Amino acid sequence: MPFELFWELHQREQIREAASAAGRARSAAAAVGQEIEDLRRLVEKNLMITEALWTLVRDKLGWSDDRLAERVIEVDLKDGQLDGRVRRGARPCAACGRMLGKDRLSCLYCGAVSKDVFGTAAGHPGDAATTPPASSRPPRSGRSR
């Protein structure tokens, strides 16, 4: 009899742990679902902005859709591959010259933020940079480099 009681308690604890894990998985799935929805909205907004910009350029400069297609191919080939993607490499910080990672918007060393209208990492050395006020920069550690 005592063994059955311990077994029952063990089973209940396993069920409780499984239910807790299932609840955490549901929460994580809901968060991922919300992130996907946010990304969809962002893509739709970017498509709308892109179309608006293209119609302005086309109307003001008289460019054709073929000329746009040629320019898209040129931009795609900047990374050496015609694959429909833009891959940016590391680049020097415009303020201090140290290398920034390909996806970084701000310099780890001096705190300068790359100017980029669209909120993505600038891809060309020498892009303008601004240094944020000291109060908005992350605190520097005591280590020297």
C-alpha positions in Angstrom: 0.0 0.0 0.0 2.6 2.7 0.9 4.3 2.1 -2.5 1.1 2.9 -4.3 0.7 6.1 -2.4 4.2 7.3 -3.4 3.5 6.2 -7.0 0.3 8.2 -7.1 2.1 11.3 -5.7 4.8 10.9 -8.3 2.3 10.6 -11.1 0.4 13.7 -9.9 3.7 15.7 -9.8 4.5 14.6 -13.3 1.1 15.6 -14.5 1.4 19.0 -12.8 4.8 19.6 -14.5 3.5 18.5 -17.9 0.5 20.9 -17.5 2.9 23.7 -16.5 5.1 23.0 -19.5 2.1 23.0 -21.8 1.0 26.4 -20.5 4.5 27.8 -21.1 4.4 26.4 -24.6 1.0 28.0 -25.3 2.3 31.4 -24.1 5.4 31.1 -26.3 3.3 30.1 -29.3 1.0 33.0 -28.8 4.0 35.4 -28.6 5.5 34.0 -31.8 2.1 34.3 -33.5 1.9 38.0 -32.4 5.4 38.5 -33.7 4.5 37.0 -37.1 1.4 39.2 -37.3 3.6 42.3 -36.5 6.1 41.3 -39.2 3.2 40.9 -41.7 2.0 44.4 -40.9 5.5 45.7 -41.3 6.0 44.0 -44.7 2.6 45.4 -45.9 3.6 48.9 -44.7 7.0 48.6 -46.4 5.3 47.5 -49.6 3.0 50.4 -49.5 5.8 52.9 -48.9 7.9 51.3 -51.7 5.0 51.6 -54.1 4.4 55.2 -53.2 8.1 56.0 -53.6 8.3 54.2 -57.0 5.2 56.0 -58.3 6.8 59.4 -57.3 10.1 58.5 -59.0 8.3 57.2 -62.1 6.0 60.2 -62.4 8.6 62.9 -61.6 11.6 61.4 -63.5 9.7 59.6 -66.2 11.4 56.3 -65.4 9.9 53.0 -66.7 9.1 49.8 -64.8 11.9 48.2 -66.9 14.4 50.7 -65.6 13.3 49.9 -62.0 13.8 46.2 -62.7 17.3 46.9 -64.0 18.1 48.9 -60.9 16.8 46.1 -58.6 19.1 43.7 -60.4 22.0 46.1 -59.9 21.3 46.4 -56.2 20.9 42.6 -55.8 24.3 42.1 -57.5 26.1 44.4 -55.1 26.8 41.4 -52.8 28.0 39.3 -55.8 24.9 37.1 -56.0 21.7 37.5 -58.0 19.4 35.9 -55.3 16.8 38.5 -54.4 18.6 39.3 -51.1 20.8 42.1 -49.9 23.6 40.8 -47.7 25.7 43.5 -46.0 29.0 42.9 -44.5 30.9 44.5 -41.7 31.7 48.2 -42.2 33.7 50.9 -40.4 32.0 53.2 -38.0 31.8 56.7 -39.6 32.7 58.3 -36.3 35.6 56.3 -34.9 36.6 53.9 -37.8 36.2 50.7 -35.8 34.4 47.9 -37.5 30.6 47.5 -37.0 28.9 44.1 -37.4 26.7 43.8 -40.4 23.5 44.1 -38.4 24.6 46.8 -36.0 23.1 50.2 -36.1 25.3 51.7 -33.4 29.0 51.4 -32.6 29.9 49.3 -29.6 33.0 51.5 -29.0 31.9 55.1 -29.4 28.1 54.8 -29.4 27.7 56.6 -32.8 24.4 55.6 -34.5 24.4 55.1 -38.3 21.9 57.3 -40.0 19.4 55.2 -41.9 15.9 56.3 -42.8 14.5 52.8 -42.8 15.9 51.6 -39.5 18.3 49.0 -41.1 22.1 48.9 -40.9 23.7 51.3 -43.4 25.7 49.3 -45.9 28.4 51.6 -47.2 31.6 52.8 -45.5 31.5 56.5 -44.9 27.8 56.7 -44.3 27.0 59.7 -42.1 26.8 58.9 -38.4 25.7 60.8 -35.4 26.8 60.4 -31.8 23.9 60.3 -29.4 24.0 62.4 -26.3 26.0 60.8 -23.5 22.8 60.2 -21.5 21.3 58.0 -24.2 24.5 56.0 -24.8 24.9 52.6 -23.0 27.3 52.9 -20.0 30.9 52.0 -20.8 32.4 49.2 -18.8 35.5 49.7 -16.7 37.5 47.6 -19.1 39.9 49.3 -21.5 40.3 48.1 -25.1 
